Amino acid sequence: MNAIDHVHYLVETIGPRGSTRNGEAQAARYVADVLRSVGLKPVTEEFVSARSKYQPYALSAGVELLCVALFWFSGKPGALVALGLQAINLVAAILELSGHANPLRWLLPKGHSQNVHTRLQPRGEVKRQVVLVAHLDTNRTPLLNASHTWELVFRWLLPASFAGTIALIALLAAWLVVPRPVFRLLSLLLACVFLVVCLLMLQADLTPYTVGADDNASAVGVTLSIASRLVRQPLAHTEAWFLLDGCEEVALYGAETFARRHGEQLRQASWIVLDSLGGAGGTLHFTGSETLLQTIRSDPELFRIFSEVAEENPDLCAGPLPLKTGANATDGSALARHRLRQIALVASGPPGNELLELHRLSDDLDHLDGDLLECSEKFVWEVLKKIDAEGSSGSYPPEGTP
């Protein structure tokens, strides 16, 4: 089976693969069966994850609305309580965006998910390691991803919400010192922002899941096809790992869990994240950086290798991209938090609309480009060969590279 065959199975036979839902579990069993069928020994590791990426922000906005109500109706004691709640809420929201434990996560429902991983030994002595990463789950289809205009709103919504949180803290503190009515009136303007955020987050969790032909059956298909190819044509001195992870769509829980459990073992590995590789109208891009709450940069040596492969294969039309997708990120962000050497490959659209059909019902087979999928696989194959060649010569990366 080639990459497109795997995409068809994931989309048509399994369908939507919501995080912690049955479809995601079916996809995990499918990839494990495929890996086993080509002679590999896949391992399935379970973990506990959030069930929604939107609930933490809905809860946070709800707390902010409660704080405005306390400010208006409970006098000085209410303002003091609201100030304390807002301070905790701000820290929790920052921790949530950074992928760390926080009160918002503690209070919300959890579910069970799984990562599937395996590895393949090279022909000779192991001198390098590479990890291909692709997520199994698909996202809901919220209004915030319904069009390019809504995606622009999404990009600015969370920064506006953070600014509103800080502004409300400032208003509460100022009122406790100088209790002027204007501070309460200003808090109503902030309440409008919080209400919009809360309603949009609640609406998102009422929408259906996409079948995710591009995001991310395309990358899963490429990963499985590469694994099969490497069984037949192993690298010379590079041990290849394959990670098909769950719950990427709900704050990167799968990659975070795998990095925590296996990061030290793979500290010097080259981590290549594959995400959304076949969207019709897209062009191959490798990330120079990703920006969510903060900007994380790709490993410079991996970026150099990807750039050289792009130059050596102009027919693949690949190039660098500073990825900015609002409240979304690839698994590379989670890996970077563990100081792992990562880079991501995506097939993006025109500037300002980086990932095509992102989290829409139109992310289906009709909007998938089979030729682009083949180009993606060829590019990854050329990258693996170059990493292996440089690793075999001892030139990449130098031992002890952080």
Disulfide bonds with the S-S distance in Angstrom:
none
